[in-house]
Structure formats: structure tokens, C-alpha cells
Amino acid sequence: MTRRVEVEDRDAARVLTLNRPHVRNAMDTALLGELLDAFADAVAADGVRVVVVTGAAGTFSAGADLREPLDHAAGVRRMDLFAAVYEAVGTCPKPTVAAVEGACVGGGVEVAAACDIRVAAATATFRFPGAALGIPVGAAKLVGLVGLGAAKDLVFTARTFDAAEALRLGFVQRVVAAGEARDAALDLAGAIAANADDAVRFLKRMFLGFSGTGDRIAAENDALHAVAEAGGDYTAVTMPDPRLAWTQRTWTDRRP
């Protein structure tokens, strides 16, 4: 049976490849579960010092699989799995790099945004469609990457932007030729892994603490769950408090 997330070790890097090319690597419930397991395994593996996330067949991810049949309970569970993935990637104790080719949309762009560094092909495109889909997502990670004004522009409009604009805004850190994002990300991972591992991990914890990213992701995840549970009824949703329970759970105890 073909895995939805392929796992490969390249020296000190663990490469996780979203592998549903027939639907542009759209994320269904099974893929999200595999991705959570893959991140947990990467964190536990002593020889892995950097995690690289990419997509198969020239596309990062088209986002949530809108064709997956879901009743209300299954829809809430899948939203909780998305939230758990965003938290697992965003608070991973090891450095993370996204290698982006092609479309990077919705849940895909949220995973890329949760990584520490993004490498994009010149032909890559990005979109945060939460406002168009009625889902309160995009603000938590994006505001810390591009600043408040630019984050509002990208989230409120739900527009598509290209790699050149992503680089100008600071959303991606490196742009390379089409087809070269994975190799460039692995080169970057090698440069990170060549440094003192204890220092890199401590610096990662410092960045998480200084940026407040974990608290923002926790608050946004609570909102995602509330909106899903309420069937999209925003009158039933209050503004989340970033000090809520998500931040009190251990890193390995996040699966819905």
C-alpha cells in the first residue's frame, strides 16, 4: 500500500514527502495522521537533526481534500488533526525546512508557514484561502513572518501570490529554479546540521519563546476547533485566549 507521506533519510535530514500526486497532494484524514506520526518519529530519531517537508510530483499541496466524504464528527476530527499538525510542525524541537514546488495552498501553506525556513521554486505559488472558505486560519503563523500589514493583506484577500513576492515579503527565504527546491532545502539542512546540535536546538527554543509562535498557534487551533464544532457558526465562537490548554500539553501528546 502506497504511503501518503514518504519518509527518507538523507544524511542528518529526514525528508517527509506528501504523496498524493493524483490530487496534488491534497490532505485527507489519513495523510494528516501519517504526517503526525512521521513528525513524532523524526523527533524521536537520534540521527535526525533537521526535518525537510516537501510534496511529490512538482506540487507542495493543494490543501484540504475537499472531496473526502465527512460527516460532522469526521469533519471536526479532521480539523483537529490539521490543528495538531500545525502545532507539531510549528513547535517541533528540531529545525524544519519546507521545500516548495508548484501550488502551496490552504493546509499546505499552513504547514510550510509552520516550518522554520522556506525554500521555493521560482514557479511556486501560495495562497491562504481561510477567509474565502470561512475558516479562521492564517494569522497565527503569517503575522510573525511578514508583519501585521502584509499578513492582513494576504489573509483578508485570500489572494494568490508568487515566489518573487513571497521572497520580498520575507515569507520565503530562498528562491531557486523550478525543480531544485528539494535539493536546495537539503543543502540548507546540511548547513544547519553541520553546527553544534545542542546549540541549534536551544536556539530553536529561544526563537519559539521570543516570537510567541506557539501561543498564537494554540489560540488559532482553539478557534479552528470551535468553528468546526459549531458548523461554521461564528456567533458560537469567542476570541481564543492564547493561554488555553493547547500550550499546556506535552509535544508528544497532541493527536486528537
N, C-alpha and C positions, 0 to 999 in steps of 0.2 A: 504493500500500500504506500502510495506516494505521500511523503510528509508535507504538510502545509508550511512548515518552517524547516528549511535545510540548515544543518549545523556543520561547520567546517573549521578546523583549527589551522591557522597559518602562523607559524612561529608562536609568538605570545599573544596573538589576536584570535578571538573567537568570532567567526563570521556567521551571522544569522540572516538567512535569505528568505524573505516572504515568497512563497512558491505556489501561487495560484495564477499562472500566467494567462489562462483562458478567460479569466475575469479581471485582468490587470491587477492581480494580487489583492483583490478586494478581501476585506477581513470579515470572516464569518465567526461563529462561536468557537468552532474547532480550532481555527487558526489562532484566535486570541488565547485559548488555553495552551496551545503548543508554544506560543511566544512567551507566555508567563513561565512555563516550565523551562524553556531554553534560557531565559534570563537567570532563573534561580540556579540552574546547573552551571552557567558561566560564572556566577558569583562564587559558587562553592568550589570551582576548579582551581587548584593551586597554580597551575601553569598558565592560566589565562590572566593577562594583565590589562587588556583593552577589549571592548566589545564593539564590533562593527555591525551595523544593521543596514541591509540593502534589499532590493527587490529583484525578482527574476525577470528575464526577457525584456530588459530595457525600460521597465516601469517600476517605480518605488511602490506605490499603492494608490488605487482609486478610492480608498476609504472603506466605509462600512459596506458590506454586501447587502444591497437593498432588496435583492431577490430571495434572501434567506427567509423561509416561512417561519414566522414567530408569532405566538400568541402574546398576550400582555405579560405574563410571567416570564416567558422566554426573552421577551424584549427587555424587560428590566434586568434580567440576569446578564444579557449580552452587554447592556450599558454598564453594568457593574464590572464586567470583565474589561471593557475598554478603560474604565477608570483605574482598575488595578494595573493594567499595562502602562498607562500614563505615569502612575506613581512608581512602578517598578523601574521603568526606564529613567524617569526624572530624578530618582533618588538612588540609583544604582551606585554602590560604593566604588566601582571601578570606572575609569573613563570610558565614554561611549562616543562613537563616531557614526554619523549617518552618511551613507554613500547614495546619492540621489540621481537616478536617471529617469527621464520621462516625467509622467504625471505624479505629483505628490499632493494628495487631496484628502481633506477630512481627517479620518482617523490616521491615515498615513502621514499627513503633515504634522499631526499632533505628536506622533512617535518621533518623527525627525526633529521637531522642536524640543522634545524632551531630552534628546541627546546633547552631549556637551559641545560637539563641534559638527558642522555640516559641510560636506564636500558635494558640490553639484556639477553635473554636466552642463555645458553651455545651453543645451536644449531642454533642460529641466523646467518644469512649470509647477507653481504652487498655488494652493487655494485653501482658505479657511472658510468653509461654507456654513458654519453653525447658524448664523443669523438667517440665512435663506431656508434652512431646514428646521428652524425652530428649536435648536439645541444650544444651550448656554456653554459653549466651549470656544477656546481660542485665546482668551485674555490671560489666563494664568501663566503660561509659558512665554507667549509672544511679547508681553509688556516688558519683560526683563531682557529681551533680545534686541528689540528695535526701538524701544522707548514708547511713551504713552501715546503721543500723537500718531505715529506710524502704525502702532498696534490698533488703534481705533479705526484708522483708515482701512486697514486690511480686514478687520473683523466685521465692522459695521457694513461695509460694502460687499463683502464676500467675493471680491473680485479675484481674478487670476493674475498672478504676477510672475515674471520670468526670472531666470537666474541672474541676469545683469542687475535688475532692481533688487533682488534678494541680497546680492553682494553689496550693493550701495547702501542698503538699509542696515546691514550687519546681520541679517538672518542667516546667510551662509558665509563661511569664512574663506572658502576657496572655490574657484570655478575652473573646470578643466574641459578638455574636448569631449564630445559625445563618445560614450563607450569606455571612458577612462576613470569614472568616478570611483569604482571599486578599488582599482589599483592605487589611485591617489590616496584613498582612505586607508588602505593597508600600509602605504609608505608613512602616512601620518601616524598610524598606530605603532609602527616600528620606532618612530622617533620618540613617541611617548614612552614606550616600553623600555627604551634604552636608558631612561632615567631611573633614579632611585625609587623603587616601588613604594616603600613606606612614605616617602615624601610626597609622591604623587597622590596617594590615597588620602593623606592628611590634607593636602591642598584641596582635593575634591570636597572633603567635609567642610573646609573653610568656605569654599565658594557656595556650597549649599546653604550654610548658615548666614553668610553675608548677604546673599541675594534674596533670601526668603522664598526661594522657589518651591520648596517642599510645602510650606504653609499655603501658598497660592494654589498649588495643585490639589491639596487636601480640600480647600474650600470649594474649588470648582468641581471636584469629584462629588462632594455632597450635593451640590446643585444639580449635577447630571443625574444622580440617583433620584432626587426629589422630583424633577421634571418627568423622568421616565415613569416613576411610580404613579404620578398624577396624570399620566396620559397626555402630557403637553400642556396641562392647565397651569399657567403661571400664577394664577390667583392663589394656588395652594402652596406656592414656593416662597420662602423667605430668603433674604440675602444671607449666604452662608458665613459662618464665623470660622476664620482660618485656624482657630484653636480647637476645633472639634476633634472627634475621636480618631479620624484617619491618621493624624500625626502621632497618636499615642501607640500605634501598633508597630510590632517589630517588622523589619524588612521582609522576612520570610513568611509572615502571616497575613497576606493580603489577598489571597484568592477568594472570590465570592463563593 
